[in-house]
Amino acid sequence: MRAYIDMHCDVLTRVWMHRDKDLYKTGSMVDLQRLKAGGCRMQFFAVYMLPVSLKGFSETVFPGDEDYINKNLDIFYHTCKCYPDLLRPVYHPGDLEEKDWEGILGILTLEDGRAMDGRIENLDKFYQKGIRLITLTWNDANCFGAPNSRHTAMMETGLTDFGHQAVERMNELGMVVDVSHLSDGGFWDVAALSRKSKKPFVASHSNCRALNPHPRSMTDGMIRALAQCGGVMGVNFRPEFLTGDVRCKRSKAEDIVRHLRHMINVGGTDCAAIGTDFDGISGRLEIGGPEQMPLLFAELERAGFTETEIEKIACRNVERALKDAL
């Protein structure tokens, strides 16, 4: 079975919502059993920040940001402690070198950097807690900048002053900068800072705007800029982002392959990767969980991708970018 890396899933939030204790067996799309069955070598586990619109609810149900983050991290670390042969955290490039270990490597990420609260010292604090990637925004503006939007003014908005300083500090720390959900203006600011620092950045779960006009997707110019900086983008399995039809709730492996082919045609073989967004998506999905990932690699073979291309998409591109960024 082919090993693969997935750059984004939201299972931690699902487990927190259901008050489960660990990731071994869940009622969600992702758990350790399914990851192992599908051949997952490394999974990025996102702490998805609850939408700002929920903040008016009771704090006993929706805790403050830092408390909520800590509860999600506790689930991950408790799982590592209970199942040390199945899950280990990644902190440094050397952690990627354990070729003989047959378990799953886990990387903690934060989806929406609003918890930094405009203070650089918070980056260091969350780095010490094990966070190694921050998706700078979700769908609301925050201290980093603006989200993707159908409104031109919002879409053209770049990083805030804090956002510039924070991205520079992330590059110094070895904390990966993720532009999925970010405005176009913010993307280009990150690209400029990446060229300056010579550190790659990523789009952990984004698709190609040439195939899907949604503003969450990346233009060909963005894909080229990402690739030139040594970055990677993980194809998102959400039907609306794959097909270009906002009403579509069904996706097939061939839809995913079409986006991967476009990434490679535009940015080269070193920029394409996988960012499923499992547990953050829904619909009638041909590939609806880790155990079904072999279907993707079979479809890539049928579509004429070379063995080298498939290996890069599955693992090598992300491994190389992480080693350069961490």
ZILINVEN-V228107 format. One record per helix or strand of 2 or more residues. SS is the DSSP state (a for helix, b for strand). FROM is the first residue (numbers start at 1). LEN is the number of residues. Records with the same first field share a line. If there is no record, write none. Layout:
SS=FROM-LEN / FROM-LEN
This chain:
b=4-6 / 40-9 / 87-3 / 104-8 / 131-5 / 176-3 / 202-2 / 232-4 / 250-2 / 272-3 / 284-2
a=11-7 / 32-7 / 52-3 / 65-18 / 93-5 / 113-4 / 120-9 / 152-5 / 161-13 / 184-14 / 220-9 / 239-5 / 253-15 / 290-3 / 294-9 / 307-19
